[in-house]
Amino acid sequence: MEADSNTFVRYRSGSIVFAFRCPLCGTRGELGVRDGNHNALVPCPSRCGAQFMVRCGRGFFAKPTLEFAFGPRRKA
């Protein structure tokens, strides 16, 4: 499975908002993650078992990404 990353939308008071799409269950929408929650696992809001990590890019203008870490296998 390729590493999907969800795109950064904006910073909101105390959280980072991503345009979210789960590669396992297909859930879509905006997902807010507490700022400072870097390298901690974030579960899919639909509780499908997928886990994501917030990665921060290096550099002054780098934006964070929410990357798929792991989850159960897709049913074929």
C-alpha atoms as one frame of an Amber mdcrd trajectory, in Angstrom:
protein
   0.000   0.000   0.000   1.391   3.386  -0.950   1.855   6.050   1.689  -1.081
   8.418   1.346  -0.734  11.878   2.744  -3.569  14.241   3.512  -3.120  17.888
   2.625  -2.772  20.746   5.052  -5.680  23.198   5.053  -5.067  25.716   7.856
  -4.047  26.312  11.426  -6.909  26.836  13.848  -6.540  27.846  17.500  -4.481
  25.009  18.964  -4.927  22.554  16.094  -3.843  21.753  12.559  -6.651  21.085
  10.056  -6.178  18.632   7.185  -8.324  17.722   4.178  -8.685  14.102   5.257
  -9.232  10.954   3.199  -8.815   7.473   4.689  -7.307   4.956   2.232  -9.009
   2.025   3.996 -12.622   3.049   4.537 -12.849   6.073   2.236 -13.972   8.549
   4.914 -13.522  12.146   3.741 -13.747  15.548   5.374 -11.743  17.911   7.528
  -9.794  16.532  10.465  -8.342  18.692  13.231  -5.280  17.390  15.076  -4.012
  19.032  18.245  -0.935  21.148  17.511   2.161  19.654  19.116   0.884  16.126
  18.478   3.800  15.368  16.152   4.809  11.709  15.739   1.810  10.554  17.778
  -0.716   8.173  16.241  -4.047   9.686  15.173  -6.910   7.207  14.609  -9.349
   7.419  11.714 -12.549   9.176  12.902 -14.692   6.305  11.560 -12.793   3.814
  13.776 -11.847   1.557  10.847  -8.470   0.782  12.438  -6.292   3.047  10.295
  -3.665   5.113  12.104  -2.005   8.315  10.864   0.999  10.438  11.900   1.534
  14.189  11.640   4.834  14.946   9.912   6.296  18.436   9.868   8.504  19.451
   6.997  11.813  21.164   7.526  12.248  24.761   6.599  10.504  28.019   7.238
   7.730  27.582   4.670   7.202  23.827   5.077   3.662  22.652   5.794   2.723
  19.645   7.920   1.253  16.487   6.369  -0.900  13.738   7.826   0.524  10.426
   6.588  -0.997   6.956   6.712   1.043   4.875   9.181  -0.677   1.484   9.328
  -3.990  -0.273   9.555  -5.751  -3.563   8.879  -5.637  -5.114   5.433  -8.278
  -4.159   2.925 -10.765  -6.879   2.129 -10.354  -7.957  -1.493
